[in-house]
Amino acid sequence: MEYIIQIFTGGWKNRNYTADEICERIGYLRQRIQVKSVIIGWYIDPSLYQKVNHYLHDNGIHSWLWMPVFSETAELVPIQEALDIYGKPTGSLALQEGESFTFYCPSHEANRQGIYHIYDKYFSSCGFDGIFLDKIRTQSFVGGIEGILSCCCPDCSSLYRKAGLDLSELRKLYEQKGDAMLETSGYEKGRGFVMKYALAEDFLRIKGEIIADSVNQICQHFHAKGLKTGLDLYAPLLSRFTGQDYRLIAEEADFIKPMLYRRTEAPAGIHFEYKLLKQSLPHTSNYPEIHTDLNFLRSQLEEFKDLPCRKYPGIEVNYRKDIARTDIQYVRESLQTVKDSGMDGAVLAWDIMLAPDSHIEALQDI
């Protein structure tokens, strides 16, 4: 099976690894699995990527810049922060240096221009083949229900009005129903949880349209520079709450990476996020208990198998005692299931530098 490997070089200002350490690790991997591409970022040191990308291209491996989009960039450029339905900033979670999970408005033109500026200033000379767009969403239930009810800044409010939804009416519904405004009437494959109340359903639908439009514009911008684009997406079970409509957001993408993280107790981890959903919606009754076993993984893979872009689901293979307690059996079973599902390959996420050698050895015949 084809593998894309992912390397977190550190936040903008602090480096995790040297170029030599990265190249040595990739050399080890190449001897054991089929490495098609490397997603790497986002520490801002052109010399690091120039050296790594030279090594990759000499060995026929594509290189993708790992770039956060609607989060993290405020350290480098002015941004318009995302606002909730009361005009307040959404909550955040500091996971590690360089990852604050503070979210910015997805529709504001200056926020997109900031992304382009960061690429042009720090990365355009590095020889990347593509851009891997991360944080292309709004806040999740990490910010409670108000995190989901975002972005509602003036720019986004105008877009909602044009699409037929007055956010003041949504706010009234929230004040009347509380968290029960997000009661679901069921789950539809390829769509996700369907809302009981029409206003809530319209909000999630239009949010998905707003984010997809912005992400597609960003993809078009980089395509015009001769770069391919990949997308980091929440698992289908949860994606529409954060504004990721797979069908719309993937229209301009060359590949997608659904984060099917079943052992991650951090943002994007399925169990972690679903637990927050249940905690944030105590007055709803129709969200079932879930079991993130292999049958669940198969059902999630089934939801996006027919999209026209290439599909490389992300499976966490790194080990961190605090938030990613993976093991050999989990890694092997997950990747075998991805292969059996007919995907184009898989992303070994989210930092191959932290993956135990035993995890890699277990994949040699998959």
ChimeraX attribute file (.defattr): number of C-alpha atoms within 10 A of each C-alpha:
attribute: neighborCount
match mode: 1-to-1
recipient: residues
	/A:1	18
	/A:2	17
	/A:3	20
	/A:4	23
	/A:5	24
	/A:6	24
	/A:7	22
	/A:8	20
	/A:9	24
	/A:10	19
	/A:11	19
	/A:12	18
	/A:13	13
	/A:14	14
	/A:15	16
	/A:16	13
	/A:17	15
	/A:18	13
	/A:19	17
	/A:20	13
	/A:21	13
	/A:22	19
	/A:23	17
	/A:24	11
	/A:25	13
	/A:26	20
	/A:27	15
	/A:28	12
	/A:29	18
	/A:30	14
	/A:31	10
	/A:32	14
	/A:33	18
	/A:34	17
	/A:35	22
	/A:36	19
	/A:37	20
	/A:38	24
	/A:39	26
	/A:40	26
	/A:41	23
	/A:42	23
	/A:43	22
	/A:44	20
	/A:45	17
	/A:46	15
	/A:47	14
	/A:48	18
	/A:49	25
	/A:50	17
	/A:51	17
	/A:52	23
	/A:53	24
	/A:54	16
	/A:55	17
	/A:56	19
	/A:57	15
	/A:58	10
	/A:59	12
	/A:60	11
	/A:61	18
	/A:62	19
	/A:63	26
	/A:64	24
	/A:65	23
	/A:66	24
	/A:67	24
	/A:68	18
	/A:69	23
	/A:70	29
	/A:71	26
	/A:72	21
	/A:73	21
	/A:74	16
	/A:75	12
	/A:76	13
	/A:77	14
	/A:78	12
	/A:79	22
	/A:80	18
	/A:81	21
	/A:82	27
	/A:83	24
	/A:84	21
	/A:85	21
	/A:86	15
	/A:87	13
	/A:88	16
	/A:89	21
	/A:90	28
	/A:91	19
	/A:92	16
	/A:93	14
	/A:94	10
	/A:95	12
	/A:96	10
	/A:97	11
	/A:98	17
	/A:99	16
	/A:100	14
	/A:101	23
	/A:102	22
	/A:103	30
	/A:104	29
	/A:105	26
	/A:106	30
	/A:107	22
	/A:108	18
	/A:109	13
	/A:110	15
	/A:111	23
	/A:112	20
	/A:113	15
	/A:114	18
	/A:115	18
	/A:116	16
	/A:117	15
	/A:118	16
	/A:119	18
	/A:120	11
	/A:121	11
	/A:122	15
	/A:123	20
	/A:124	14
	/A:125	13
	/A:126	20
	/A:127	19
	/A:128	21
	/A:129	17
	/A:130	21
	/A:131	23
	/A:132	25
	/A:133	24
	/A:134	17
	/A:135	20
	/A:136	26
	/A:137	29
	/A:138	31
	/A:139	32
	/A:140	31
	/A:141	26
	/A:142	22
	/A:143	22
	/A:144	18
	/A:145	24
	/A:146	23
	/A:147	25
	/A:148	24
	/A:149	28
	/A:150	34
	/A:151	33
	/A:152	22
	/A:153	23
	/A:154	13
	/A:155	15
	/A:156	21
	/A:157	18
	/A:158	15
	/A:159	19
	/A:160	20
	/A:161	11
	/A:162	10
	/A:163	14
	/A:164	12
	/A:165	18
	/A:166	16
	/A:167	20
	/A:168	12
	/A:169	11
	/A:170	19
	/A:171	16
	/A:172	11
	/A:173	17
	/A:174	20
	/A:175	11
	/A:176	11
	/A:177	13
	/A:178	16
	/A:179	18
	/A:180	18
	/A:181	23
	/A:182	24
	/A:183	20
	/A:184	19
	/A:185	14
	/A:186	13
	/A:187	14
	/A:188	11
	/A:189	13
	/A:190	17
	/A:191	17
	/A:192	19
	/A:193	23
	/A:194	19
	/A:195	19
	/A:196	16
	/A:197	15
	/A:198	11
	/A:199	20
	/A:200	21
	/A:201	17
	/A:202	17
	/A:203	23
	/A:204	22
	/A:205	18
	/A:206	19
	/A:207	29
	/A:208	24
	/A:209	20
	/A:210	22
	/A:211	24
	/A:212	26
	/A:213	18
	/A:214	18
	/A:215	27
	/A:216	17
	/A:217	14
	/A:218	22
	/A:219	24
	/A:220	17
	/A:221	14
	/A:222	16
	/A:223	17
	/A:224	10
	/A:225	10
	/A:226	11
	/A:227	16
	/A:228	20
	/A:229	24
	/A:230	26
	/A:231	26
	/A:232	22
	/A:233	27
	/A:234	30
	/A:235	26
	/A:236	26
	/A:237	21
	/A:238	21
	/A:239	21
	/A:240	24
	/A:241	29
	/A:242	24
	/A:243	29
	/A:244	28
	/A:245	25
	/A:246	23
	/A:247	15
	/A:248	16
	/A:249	23
	/A:250	24
	/A:251	17
	/A:252	21
	/A:253	22
	/A:254	19
	/A:255	22
	/A:256	25
	/A:257	25
	/A:258	25
	/A:259	22
	/A:260	26
	/A:261	27
	/A:262	24
	/A:263	22
	/A:264	22
	/A:265	16
	/A:266	17
	/A:267	20
	/A:268	23
	/A:269	21
	/A:270	24
	/A:271	19
	/A:272	19
	/A:273	20
	/A:274	19
	/A:275	14
	/A:276	18
	/A:277	20
	/A:278	16
	/A:279	13
	/A:280	19
	/A:281	19
	/A:282	11
	/A:283	15
	/A:284	15
	/A:285	12
	/A:286	13
	/A:287	16
	/A:288	8
	/A:289	9
	/A:290	11
	/A:291	11
	/A:292	14
	/A:293	11
	/A:294	14
	/A:295	11
	/A:296	15
	/A:297	19
	/A:298	15
	/A:299	14
	/A:300	19
	/A:301	22
	/A:302	16
	/A:303	18
	/A:304	21
	/A:305	16
	/A:306	13
	/A:307	14
	/A:308	13
	/A:309	17
	/A:310	18
	/A:311	24
	/A:312	24
	/A:313	31
	/A:314	29
	/A:315	24
	/A:316	28
	/A:317	32
	/A:318	23
	/A:319	21
	/A:320	12
	/A:321	7
	/A:322	9
	/A:323	15
	/A:324	18
	/A:325	16
	/A:326	20
	/A:327	16
	/A:328	17
	/A:329	10
	/A:330	19
	/A:331	20
	/A:332	20
	/A:333	15
	/A:334	23
	/A:335	25
	/A:336	15
	/A:337	17
	/A:338	23
	/A:339	18
	/A:340	11
	/A:341	16
	/A:342	12
	/A:343	20
	/A:344	17
	/A:345	22
	/A:346	22
	/A:347	28
	/A:348	26
	/A:349	25
	/A:350	22
	/A:351	18
	/A:352	24
	/A:353	22
	/A:354	14
	/A:355	19
	/A:356	15
	/A:357	14
	/A:358	10
	/A:359	19
	/A:360	20
	/A:361	14
	/A:362	17
	/A:363	18
	/A:364	14
	/A:365	10
	/A:366	16
